[in-house]
C-alpha cells in the first residue's frame, strides 16, 4: 500500500503524551489519522475533543484546526456546533475512490520502473522482507506500516510531483479501507503473495507488469473491503434484531 516519525506510527501508545510544539499542527493531524486507522477512533463515533486536548496537552484551537484537515480528507465529518464524528466508509465511497487510486497506482509503478535506482530497489526489498516477517508472526500493525511505506517508496521513485500530490490527496480516504481489507487471514495471505509479485516486477523494472499488478492488487482490496463493510453492517443489524 505511509513513512512517519517514530512518535506517530506505533498505534495507541504513540497517541499518548505531550506533543513537541515546533511541529504541533502536523503532529496533531498525524496522530488523529493514526487513531482512526488503528481503530482507536471508531467509525460513527463522536471525536472526544476534551479527552484529546487533555491527552495531547493542547488547547481546543489547534485541535479543531487539525480536525479541519482530517475532515478535508474525508476521515471525519464536522457537525455544525456539535463537534465532529468519525466518517463511515460506504460502498459508494469505495466504488468511487478505488478505481481512481488503481489507475494512479498503476501509473506510479510504470514510472517508477523507468526511473528507480538500484539503491531504492534495495531499500524496498529490505522493507518487503521485514513486512513478510511481520506477516508470518501475525503482527498486523507493523505489517500495515511497512506496506504503506513500500507504496510510498514506489510513488517517490516515480518522480512525478503532480502524481504524488493527487495520489496523497486521495490516499487518506482509502488507507483505513486498506486495513479493513486484510481482516480476513485468507485475504492477508493473498495480499502478501501479491506483494511478492510486485517486488519481482520492480526488480526486473517491468513497468507494464508492475502497473497491472498494482492495479489488480487494489482491485482485490476493493472487493475485500466491500465484503468487510457488508459483513459489519449485517452484524450490526443482527445485533439490533
C-alpha positions as CSV (number, residue, x, y, z in Angstrom):
1,X,0.0,0.0,0.0
2,X,3.0,5.9,4.5
3,X,6.7,7.0,6.2
4,X,6.3,8.9,9.5
5,X,8.3,9.7,12.6
6,X,8.5,7.2,15.4
7,X,6.1,9.1,17.5
8,X,3.2,8.6,15.1
9,X,3.5,5.0,13.9
10,X,3.0,2.9,16.9
11,X,-0.7,2.9,17.3
12,X,-2.4,3.7,20.6
13,X,0.8,4.2,22.6
14,X,2.0,6.8,20.2
15,X,-1.2,8.7,20.7
16,X,-0.4,9.4,24.4
17,X,1.9,12.1,25.9
18,X,2.6,15.8,25.2
19,X,3.4,17.0,21.7
20,X,6.5,19.0,20.8
21,X,5.4,22.5,20.0
22,X,7.6,23.1,16.8
23,X,5.6,20.6,14.8
24,X,2.3,20.9,16.7
25,X,-0.1,21.2,13.8
26,X,1.4,18.4,11.7
27,X,1.8,16.1,14.8
28,X,-1.8,16.5,15.8
29,X,-3.0,15.8,12.3
30,X,-0.8,12.7,12.0
31,X,-1.9,11.4,15.5
32,X,-5.5,11.8,14.7
33,X,-5.1,9.9,11.3
34,X,-3.4,7.0,13.1
35,X,-6.0,6.9,15.8
36,X,-8.6,6.4,13.0
37,X,-6.6,4.0,11.0
38,X,-5.8,1.9,14.1
39,X,-9.4,1.8,15.2
40,X,-9.0,3.8,18.4
41,X,-11.4,6.4,17.0
42,X,-14.3,4.2,15.7
43,X,-16.4,5.0,12.6
44,X,-19.6,6.6,13.5
45,X,-18.5,7.8,17.0
46,X,-18.0,11.4,18.0
47,X,-14.5,12.7,18.3
48,X,-13.9,13.2,22.1
49,X,-12.3,16.7,21.8
50,X,-12.0,17.4,25.5
51,X,-10.3,14.0,26.1
52,X,-7.9,14.5,23.2
53,X,-6.9,18.0,24.4
54,X,-6.1,16.6,27.8
55,X,-4.1,13.6,26.2
56,X,-2.1,15.8,23.9
57,X,-1.8,18.7,26.3
58,X,-3.1,21.2,23.9
59,X,-6.0,23.8,23.7
60,X,-9.2,23.4,21.6
61,X,-7.9,25.8,18.9
62,X,-5.1,23.7,17.4
63,X,-7.2,20.5,17.8
64,X,-10.0,22.0,15.8
65,X,-7.6,23.3,13.1
66,X,-6.3,19.7,12.8
67,X,-9.8,18.3,12.6
68,X,-10.5,20.6,9.6
69,X,-7.5,18.9,7.8
70,X,-8.8,15.5,8.6
71,X,-12.3,16.4,7.5
72,X,-10.9,17.6,4.1
73,X,-9.5,14.0,3.7
74,X,-12.9,12.5,4.3
75,X,-11.9,10.8,7.6
76,X,-14.3,12.8,9.8
77,X,-17.4,14.8,9.4
78,X,-17.7,18.2,11.0
79,X,-21.0,18.8,12.7
80,X,-22.2,22.4,12.9
81,X,-22.0,23.5,16.6
82,X,-21.8,19.8,17.6
83,X,-18.1,18.8,17.1
84,X,-17.0,16.1,14.8
85,X,-17.8,12.4,14.0
86,X,-15.6,9.8,12.5
87,X,-16.8,9.1,9.0
88,X,-18.1,5.7,8.0
89,X,-17.0,4.1,4.8
90,X,-19.8,3.2,2.4
91,X,-19.9,1.0,-0.7
92,X,-20.3,4.2,-2.8
93,X,-17.1,5.7,-1.3
94,X,-15.2,2.5,-2.2
95,X,-16.6,2.3,-5.7
96,X,-15.8,6.0,-6.4
97,X,-12.3,6.2,-5.0
98,X,-10.7,2.8,-5.6
99,X,-10.8,2.9,-9.5
100,X,-9.1,6.2,-9.4
101,X,-6.5,5.1,-7.0
102,X,-5.9,1.9,-9.0
103,X,-5.1,4.0,-12.1
104,X,-2.8,6.2,-10.1
105,X,-1.1,3.2,-8.6
106,X,-0.6,1.6,-12.0
107,X,0.9,4.9,-13.4
108,X,3.3,5.2,-10.4
109,X,4.5,1.7,-11.0
110,X,5.2,2.2,-14.6
111,X,7.1,5.5,-14.0
112,X,9.0,4.0,-11.1
113,X,10.3,1.2,-13.2
114,X,11.7,3.7,-15.7
115,X,13.4,5.8,-13.0
116,X,14.1,3.8,-9.9
117,X,17.7,3.4,-8.8
118,X,19.4,0.2,-7.5
119,X,19.6,1.7,-4.1
120,X,15.9,2.5,-4.0
121,X,15.1,-1.1,-5.1
122,X,17.4,-2.5,-2.3
123,X,15.6,-0.4,0.3
124,X,12.2,-1.5,-0.9
125,X,13.4,-5.1,-0.9
126,X,14.5,-4.8,2.7
127,X,11.2,-3.3,3.7
128,X,9.4,-6.1,1.9
129,X,11.3,-8.8,3.8
130,X,10.6,-7.0,7.1
131,X,6.9,-6.9,6.1
132,X,6.9,-10.6,5.3
133,X,8.3,-11.4,8.7
134,X,5.5,-9.4,10.4
135,X,3.0,-11.3,8.2
136,X,4.5,-14.6,9.4
137,X,4.2,-13.5,13.0
138,X,0.7,-12.2,12.6
139,X,1.8,-8.7,13.5
140,X,-0.8,-6.7,11.6
141,X,0.0,-3.2,12.8
142,X,3.7,-3.5,11.9
143,X,2.8,-5.1,8.6
144,X,0.4,-2.3,7.6
145,X,3.0,0.3,8.4
146,X,5.6,-1.2,6.2
147,X,3.0,-2.0,3.5
148,X,2.2,1.7,3.3
149,X,5.8,2.7,3.3
150,X,6.5,0.4,0.3
151,X,3.8,2.0,-1.7
152,X,5.1,5.4,-0.7
153,X,8.6,4.4,-1.9
154,X,7.3,3.3,-5.2
155,X,5.4,6.6,-5.6
156,X,8.5,8.6,-4.7
157,X,10.6,6.6,-7.2
158,X,8.1,7.6,-9.9
159,X,9.5,11.1,-9.6
160,X,6.3,12.9,-10.6
161,X,5.2,15.6,-8.2
162,X,1.8,16.1,-9.7
163,X,1.0,12.4,-9.5
164,X,2.2,12.4,-5.9
165,X,0.0,15.3,-4.9
166,X,-3.1,13.8,-6.4
167,X,-2.3,10.3,-5.0
168,X,-1.7,11.6,-1.5
169,X,-4.8,13.7,-1.6
170,X,-6.9,10.6,-2.1
171,X,-4.9,8.0,-0.2
172,X,-6.2,9.1,3.2
173,X,-9.7,8.2,2.2
174,X,-8.8,4.6,1.4
175,X,-5.9,4.0,3.9
176,X,-8.4,2.9,6.5
177,X,-10.1,0.7,3.8
178,X,-6.8,-1.0,3.0
179,X,-6.6,-2.0,6.7
180,X,-10.1,-3.4,6.6
181,X,-9.3,-5.5,3.6
182,X,-6.9,-7.6,5.5
183,X,-9.2,-8.6,8.3
184,X,-9.6,-12.0,6.7
185,X,-6.5,-14.2,7.1
186,X,-7.1,-15.6,3.6
187,X,-7.1,-12.1,2.1
188,X,-4.0,-11.2,4.1
189,X,-2.2,-14.2,2.7
190,X,-3.3,-13.3,-0.8
191,X,-2.1,-9.7,-0.4
192,X,1.3,-11.0,0.8
193,X,1.6,-13.1,-2.3
194,X,0.7,-10.2,-4.5
195,X,3.5,-8.1,-2.9
196,X,5.9,-10.9,-3.8
197,X,5.0,-10.4,-7.5
198,X,5.1,-6.7,-7.1
199,X,8.7,-6.8,-5.8
200,X,9.8,-9.2,-8.6
201,X,8.4,-6.9,-11.2
202,X,10.1,-3.9,-9.6
203,X,13.4,-5.7,-9.5
204,X,13.0,-6.6,-13.2
205,X,12.0,-3.0,-13.9
206,X,9.0,-4.4,-15.8
207,X,6.8,-1.3,-15.9
208,X,3.7,-2.6,-17.7
209,X,3.6,-5.8,-15.5
210,X,4.1,-3.8,-12.3
211,X,1.4,-1.3,-13.3
212,X,-1.0,-4.2,-13.9
213,X,-0.1,-5.9,-10.6
214,X,-0.6,-2.7,-8.6
215,X,-4.0,-2.1,-10.2
216,X,-5.1,-5.7,-9.6
217,X,-3.8,-5.5,-6.1
218,X,-6.1,-2.6,-5.3
219,X,-9.0,-4.2,-7.2
220,X,-8.7,-7.2,-4.9
221,X,-8.6,-4.9,-1.9
222,X,-11.7,-3.2,-3.1
223,X,-13.6,-6.4,-3.2
224,X,-12.4,-7.4,0.2
225,X,-13.3,-4.0,1.7
226,X,-16.8,-4.2,0.3
227,X,-17.2,-7.6,1.8
228,X,-15.9,-6.3,5.2
229,X,-18.4,-3.4,5.1
230,X,-21.3,-5.6,4.2
231,X,-20.3,-8.1,7.0
232,X,-20.0,-5.3,9.5
233,X,-23.4,-3.9,8.5
234,X,-25.0,-7.3,8.7
235,X,-23.5,-8.0,12.2
236,X,-24.8,-4.6,13.4
237,X,-28.3,-5.4,12.0
238,X,-28.3,-8.9,13.7
239,X,-27.2,-7.3,17.0
240,X,-30.1,-4.8,16.8
241,X,-32.6,-7.5,15.9
